[in-house]
Amino acid sequence: MADSSFDIVSKVDHQEVANAVNQAAKEISQRYDFKNVGASVELTGEVIKMAASSEERCKAVLDVLQTKLVKRGVSLKHLDYSNDGEPRISGKEYRLEAALKSGISSENAKKISKIIREEGPKGVKPTIQGEELRVTSKSRDDLQEVQRLLKGKDLDVALQFTNYR
């Protein structure tokens, strides 16, 4: 019988991110507490830019954005904040940027591979392939056990399981 396999990837759904940013921008333009504070949020390529006239309002813009992302099923682990998530002053406004990150770094791939080898069922083989991992086994039940194991771990990256065969 042929081996079964699946891929572990970390990909951002850009359409959902764009929808969440648009929803956040609409809410910010309509909410009373954001009137006359120059609050804005926009998506430019792979970077989400937030701005407001005070540090507290900038953090509130971030909170609205994070709420919209979670509601649309986008993990907050895909965001890589500038200045450790603290707004910085630029001219008369505070700005905060969050870059979108996708792909599994080689360091995280090694960490995930080690978890699978040490804690996963016997006979399961993880293989690092660029920015993703392929996990193979003779038993589909073992592959499902690996998925449950990784979902239970608190890792630095958001994982999706694709290409299940």
C-alpha positions in Angstrom: 0.0 0.0 0.0 1.3 3.5 -0.9 2.3 6.0 1.8 -0.1 8.7 2.8 1.1 12.3 3.3 0.1 15.9 3.9 1.9 19.2 3.8 2.3 21.7 6.6 2.3 25.3 5.3 1.9 28.8 6.7 0.1 30.9 4.1 -1.8 34.2 4.4 -5.1 34.6 2.7 -4.5 38.0 1.1 -8.2 38.4 0.1 -9.4 37.9 3.7 -6.7 40.3 5.0 -7.8 43.0 2.5 -11.5 42.4 3.5 -10.6 42.8 7.2 -8.6 46.0 6.6 -11.5 47.5 4.6 -13.9 46.6 7.3 -11.6 48.1 10.0 -11.2 51.3 7.9 -15.0 51.6 7.5 -15.6 51.1 11.2 -12.9 53.6 12.1 -14.4 56.2 9.8 -17.9 55.8 11.4 -17.1 55.4 15.1 -17.6 58.5 17.3 -14.4 57.9 19.3 -12.3 58.1 16.2 -13.7 61.5 15.0 -11.1 64.2 14.5 -8.1 62.0 15.6 -6.8 61.3 12.1 -7.2 57.6 12.6 -6.6 55.4 9.5 -5.6 51.9 8.5 -4.5 50.8 5.0 -3.0 47.8 3.3 0.0 48.5 1.1 1.4 45.4 -0.5 2.5 43.1 2.3 2.3 45.9 5.0 -0.7 47.1 7.0 -0.2 50.7 8.1 -2.0 52.3 11.0 -2.0 56.0 12.0 -3.6 58.2 14.6 -3.0 61.5 16.4 -2.3 59.8 19.8 -0.7 56.7 21.0 -3.9 55.4 22.6 -5.9 55.9 19.4 -3.3 54.1 17.4 -3.5 51.1 19.7 -7.3 51.3 19.4 -7.0 51.2 15.6 -4.8 48.1 16.1 -7.4 46.5 18.3 -10.2 47.1 15.7 -8.0 45.6 13.0 -7.1 42.5 15.1 -10.8 42.0 15.9 -11.7 42.1 12.2 -8.8 39.7 11.2 -9.9 37.1 13.8 -13.5 37.3 12.7 -12.4 36.6 9.1 -10.3 33.6 10.2 -6.8 35.1 9.7 -4.4 34.2 12.5 -2.7 37.1 14.3 0.6 35.0 14.1 0.8 36.2 10.5 1.5 39.8 11.7 5.0 41.0 12.3 4.8 44.4 14.1 7.4 47.1 13.8 8.9 48.5 17.1 7.5 45.4 19.1 3.9 46.6 18.5 4.5 50.1 20.0 3.4 53.1 17.9 6.2 55.5 17.1 5.8 59.2 16.5 6.3 60.5 13.1 5.7 64.3 12.7 2.3 65.0 14.3 1.0 61.5 14.3 1.7 58.1 15.7 2.3 55.2 13.3 2.4 51.5 13.6 3.1 49.0 10.8 2.4 45.3 10.7 4.1 43.2 7.9 2.4 40.0 6.8 4.6 37.0 7.1 4.0 33.6 5.4 6.1 30.5 5.0 7.8 28.5 7.7 11.3 29.6 8.5 14.0 26.9 8.6 14.3 27.4 12.3 10.6 26.8 12.9 10.6 23.9 10.4 13.4 22.2 12.4 11.4 22.8 15.6 8.2 21.3 14.1 10.1 18.4 12.6 11.7 17.6 16.0 8.3 17.7 17.8 6.9 15.2 15.2 9.9 12.9 15.6 10.0 13.0 19.4 6.3 13.1 20.3 4.5 11.8 17.2 3.6 8.2 16.4 6.4 5.9 15.2 6.8 5.5 11.4 5.9 9.2 10.7 8.6 11.0 8.6 8.7 14.8 8.4 10.7 16.2 5.5 11.6 19.9 5.2 10.9 21.3 1.6 11.8 25.0 1.4 9.1 26.9 3.4 6.9 23.9 4.1 7.1 20.4 5.6 5.8 17.1 4.1 4.8 14.5 6.6 4.5 10.9 5.3 3.3 7.7 7.0 1.8 4.3 6.1 -1.2 5.0 8.4 -3.7 7.9 7.9 -4.6 7.6 11.6 -0.9 8.5 12.4 -1.1 11.6 10.2 -4.3 12.7 11.9 -2.6 12.2 15.2 0.3 14.4 14.1 -2.2 17.2 13.1 -3.8 17.0 16.5 -0.4 17.1 18.2 0.7 20.2 16.3 -2.7 22.0 16.8 -2.2 21.5 20.6 1.3 23.1 20.5 1.8 26.8 20.9 4.1 27.6 18.0 5.4 30.9 16.6 3.7 30.3 13.2 0.1 29.8 12.1 -0.1 26.3 10.4 -2.4 24.9 7.8 -2.5 21.3 6.7 -2.9 20.9 2.9 -2.5 18.3 0.2 -3.8 15.4 2.3 -3.4 12.2 0.3 
